[in-house]
């Protein structure tokens, strides 16, 4: 039993480095530790046990059991019996014990005890590591929270290390990004984020250096997909795509509502950044819906203003020009009105903005419009034949494509819709966009057809009297 006696501080006086090492180990432990010999006498008591209960090693070592000092008399025998039972039971035993502090206050601790055997193999005593129950519960709660976040959380959680590479990815995040949970680990974010990676990495760098921002923020990114490899520069806006949710081949445009938490090691005196916890939700559908609602409100407001303004002009050409000017705002770069002037012939009636797009100047009115040298397959003539709308886009050589259709050289997208009035086609309305805007979509066509109805009504004014 001589090897199992003496307090943690007493061990420091044992000759040799072994005693110093044992004392340092016992007193440096984060958990409280006490040991009892086979008779139930306390043989070891470290500093953490003293901190929790207030009893110094000098007063604890040498006492038999806990009666009269570390436990109430009514509980002392049961407490001792539960601890000493570990000598006869293999493995560790976990108990919750009600102990007494030196100041008389009670504290509930959770203990893990295990038997100790001597050199002859016989039971020599027990050791018991314990901590306050609330501390243990806090630890277990933190572990449970971590496991829940990485298994069942309804939002994405990604732990980013100090080198800005994913260390842990939960199921939601992996699905949102479009990869497996282990595929991203240790890889640069640029492998899956084609556009927006600079903004994302900038946010992570800011958190590591300065701490988390005060509120979550929307982060637009373009993800690579299995069908292709994306390329391009980082962009923090959603412009440049027709729908805002999809980009080029092999790309997906997403909006993530993101929050960040800096992780620092609790094991050091000075905070050492371990990385960043990045939490996000995919809010693409909500943001696109809100954007579409804003766009719709703006467009109908423009139509209302255009109608009110156009009603003040007696000249139909001026009324049509006003309608086009209002319709172009936030929608297209150029607007053209071509009037029917015979069998599959169109003459230019109005161009907006004035003087742009073809360099030949704006036609002065309906009687003096310029005839257009449209080929038989021109989109304006196709819209005329269909009595509906036609959407087209440029290929690789946009300038040549636009020139062949007598449009400005910077045109990349066009939408032509027939002007219908009193059961017949009276002309064609054309909207043109440069490459800075996305192509026209179905919602754009519906808006253009609404504008066309008003333009046709102004264009086809019956004579008075």
N, C-alpha and C positions, 0 to 999 in steps of 0.2 A: 504494500500500500504506500510505500514511501514515494513512489513516482506519481501518486495521485493525491498528494497533500500539498498545502501551501496556497496562499492567495496569488492572484495575478501579480500583485506588487511584491509579495514575498518571493515569488519565483525570480524576480529580478536580482535577488541577492544570491541565488544559487550560482556557484562558481561555474565559469565557462560561458561561451557564447550561447549555448543551447538555452540556458535559463533566461538570458536577456531576450532572445528571440521569442521564446514562449510568452514572456510578459508583454512584449511589444505586440504580438499577435492578439493576445486576449484583450488588451486594453484598446487596441485599434479597431476592434470589431464594431460594425454598425448595430449589431443585435446585442441585447443583454445576454450574458452567459453566467450561469452558476453551475457548479458540480457538487455532487454529494457522494460520500463513500457508501459502502454497503450498509452501514449502520444509520444512514440518513443525516450525517454531519456535513455541513457545508465546507467544501475544501477549496473552491475557487469562486471568485466574485469579481467581475471586471467593471470598468468605469461606466459602461452603458447601463449596467444593472444599478450602479450607484446613482446615475442620473435619473433613472425612472422611479426608483423607490426611495432614494435619499439616504439609504444605509451605506456607509463606506465599507470597504473590504475589511478594515480592522475590526468593525463591529459585527460583520456578517460571518466571516470565516471562523470555524470552530463551533458554531451553534448547531444543535441537533434540531432538525426540522424548522418550522416557521412559527411555532406557537410563541406568543408573547412579543413578537416583533414584526414579522413580515406577513402575518395572517391572523385573522381573528381566531380566538380559541375554538369557536364552534366550527371553523372551517379548517383549522390547521392540520388535524390528523388526516382528514380526507384528502387535502392537498398533497400532503407528504406521501400518502399511500398511492395516489394516482401517478406521482412522479416516480416513485420507487418501483412501481409495477413494470416500468420499462426495462428493468434488469432481467425480467423473466419472459419478456415478449420480444420476438425478433422485429427488426425494423424500427421506424420512428413512430412515436405516439404523439398525437396532437390533442391538446387540451386547452380549454379556456378557464383561467383561474382568477379568483378575486383575491388580490393581495393588498397589503397595507403599506402606505408610505410612512416614512419616519415621522412626518408631521401629523399623522393620524388619518389622512385622506385615503380613500379606497381607489384602486385602479384595477381595471379588468385587462388582463394580458392574455395573449395567445402564445402557448408554449409548444415547442417540439423537443421531446426528450428521447434519449436512446441509452441503452445500457453500455457499460464499459467493462471489459473483462481484463483480468490480470494476466501475468505471464503464464500462469498455470491453467488458463482457460476458464477460471471460475469467475462469476460475477463480482466485480470490484466496486461497482457504484453506477451512477448515472450522470450524464450531463444534460443540461436543460438550457436551450436558447429561447428567449422570449422577447416580445415587444408589445407595446400597447395595442389593444384590439383596433382602435380607430386608425392607427398607423397601418396595421396589416390590412384592414378593410380598404383604406385609401389605395394601397398598393394593388390589392386584388381588383378594386374597381377600375383602376387605371389600366390594368392588364385586360380586364373584360371589355372596357371601352375600346381599346386598341383592336382587339379581336373582332368586336362588332363592326367597327369602322371598316375593317378590311374584309369583312364577309357579307354583311347585310345592309350597309349604309345606302340610303337612297340618293347619294351624291358621290361624285368622284373624289377619291383620296389618293394622292400620290406623295410619297416621301422623296424629296430631292436631296441628294447629298451635297456636300460643299463644293463639288466639282460640277454641279448643275446636271447631274445625271440621275434618273429614277433609281431608287433603291427598293421601294415597295410600291406596288400598284394594286388597288382593289378592283373588284369585279366590275363595278359601274364605270370606273375610269377606263379600264381595258376595253369595254364595249364601246364607250364613247369615242375612244381614239381609234378603235378598229383593229386591235391586236390582242394577243394573249397576255395574261398577267405577267408572265416571265419574259416575254419577248422584248419588252422595253428596258429591262434591268441592265444598267451599266451602259446604255447606248445614248448618244447625243440626242437631244430633243429634235434637232433638225432632221433626223432620219424619218420622222413621221409628220412633222409640222413643216410644210413647205413655205407658207406665208404666215407671218405673225410670230415666228420663232424669236425674232429680235425683241419684240415687245415682251414676250413671255420670259425670256432669259433676263431682260432688263428688270422686270418686276422681281424675279428671284434674286438677282444681285442686290437690288435695293433692300429687300427684306433681310438678306444676310448682313448687309452693311449697316442699315439704319433701323430695322425692325419692320413689323407689319404695317401696312397702310390702315387708316382708320375705318375704312368701309370697303365692302366688296366692290369689284369693278367688272364691267363687261369686257371680254377679250375675244376679238374676232380672229380666227385662225383658219387657214386652209390646210386640210390634211391630205396626205398622199393616200391612195388606195391601191388595192392589188391590181387594178386594171391599168395602172400607168404610174409614171414617175413625175411628180410635179416639180416645177421650177419657177423661179421668179424672186422678186425682192419682197421683203417683209412689208406688210400693210396692215394698219390698224383700223381700216374702214371697210365697209362692205360694198363699195362702189366697184363697178367693172364687171358685174355679172347680171344676167337677165333677171334672176329670181332672188339673188342675195344668198341662196343656200347652196348653189352649185357653181363650180368654177370650170376649168378645162377638164379634158379627159384625164381620168385618174386622180381627180381632186374632189374634196368635199369641203364646203364652206360652213363653218360652225361658229356659234357664239356661246362662250362659256362664261357664266357668272362666277367669278373667281375670288376666293379669299386666301390669305396666306398667313402662316404662323411660323415664326422663327423658332427653331429647336436648339436649345443649348444644353450642354452636359451639366447635370446636377452634381457630378463627382469632382468638380474642380472649384477652386476658390474664385478664379476669374471665369466669367462665362465664356465657354468655347463653343462656337456655332457647329452643330452637328449637321445642319441642313435646314430645309424648309418643308413644312407640311402644306401642301397645296390642295385646297378643297374647292370643288367646282360643280356646277350643275349645267347641263346643256339646256340653254334657253333659246335656241335658235328659232323654234316655232313661234314662241311668244314674241320675240323681237321682230321677226318678219311680219307677224300679224299686226303688231303695233305700227311698223313702218308702212305696211299696206294701208292701214286705216288712216294714217297721217297723209299718205299720198293721195288717197281717195278724197279726203276732206279738202285738200289743197286744190285738186283738179276741179272738183265741183264748185269750189269757191271761185276759181278762175273762170269757169264757164258762166257763172252768174254775173261776175263783173264784166265779162266780155259781152254778154247779151245786153246788159244795161248800157254799156258804152256804144256798142254798134247801133243801137236803136236811135242814137242821136245823129246818125249820118244819113243824109238823103241819097248820096252816091253809093250804089251797091258795092263798087270796088273798094271804097274806103271802109265800108262796113265789114267786108270780108277781110281786109288787111288788119283791122282792129281785132277781129275774131282770131286770126292767126297769131297775132302778136301775143295775145293773152294765152292761147293754147300752147305756144312754144315753151313758156316758162317751166323749167324743170322737166320738160318732156322730150324736146328735140332741139336740134341746132338750126334747122332750116325748114320752112314750110312753103310748098308750091301749090298753086291752084291752076289747073289746066282746064280750059273750057272746050266742050265738044264743038267742032267747027266743020263737021261733015263726016263722011264715011271713014271711020277709024283715023280721024285727024283731030289733033288737039292743039290749041293755041294757049300760050301763056297768058293768064289773066292777072294773077297776083303772085308775088314772091315776097317772103318775109324771112329775115329782115331785109329791108329795102336795099337794093343794089347788090346784095350778095346772093344768089349764089353763083351765077354763071358769068358774071363780068360783062354781060351785054346790057345791063341796066334793067330797071323794072318797067314792065309794060305800063303804059300810061292809063289804060282802061280797057274795057271789054271790046271796043271796036278796033283798037289798034294793037291787039295782042300779037306776040310773035309766034309763028307756027313752030311746032316742035318736031324735030327730025327723029322721032322714035322708031326703032326697029319693030318688026312684027312681034317679037318676043319680049318687048319692054314690059316691066312690071306694071306700069300705068295702064297699058293696053290690056294686060291680063286682068287687072282689077275691073276695067270697063267691061270686058267680056263676061266676067263672073258676077258682075253687079255686087261685088263684095270687097274683101280686103286681101292683099297679098303682102307677105313679109319676106324680105330677102336680106342676105348679108354678103359682104365681100369675101373673097378667098385670100390667097397669099398676096397677090398684086392688087391691093385695094385701089390704087390710083388708076390703073388701067381699067379695072372693073367699073369704077365710077365714071371715067371719061367715056366709056362705051355707052353709057346710059345718060350722058349729057348732064351729069350731076357734078357738084364740086369735087375736086380731087381728094379732099380729106374725108369723103363719105365712106362709112364702113357698114352702115345699116340703113335700110329703107322700109317704109311702110306706106303702101298705096291703097287707097280706099275710094270706091266709086261715090260720086256725088249724086244722090237720087232725090228727085223732086217731082211730084205729081205723076208718079208711075213711070218715070223715064230717067235715064242717066244723062245728066247735064254737064258732067265734067269729072275730073279725078283730083283728089287731094293727096299730096305726097308729103310725108314727114321724113327728114333725113337726120341721121346721127353720125357723129365722128366716132373714131375708135375709142375716145375717152369715155364714151357711154357704152352700156351693154346693148345687146340686140333687143328688138321689140318682142314682147311676149303677148299672150292672149289678152291679158288685162289692158295692155297698151292698145291693142287692136279695138277693143270695146270702147275705149275712150276716144280713139281716133274716129270711129264710126259715129259717135255722139257729136263730136266737133263737125264732122262732115255733114250731118243732118242740118246743123245750123248754118254752115257755109252754103249748102245747096239752097236752103230757103232764102238766104240773102242774095245768092247769085241768080236765082230764077224768079226774080220779082216780076209779076205780071204788070203790063202797062196800066197806067191810071186812066180813068175816064171811059 
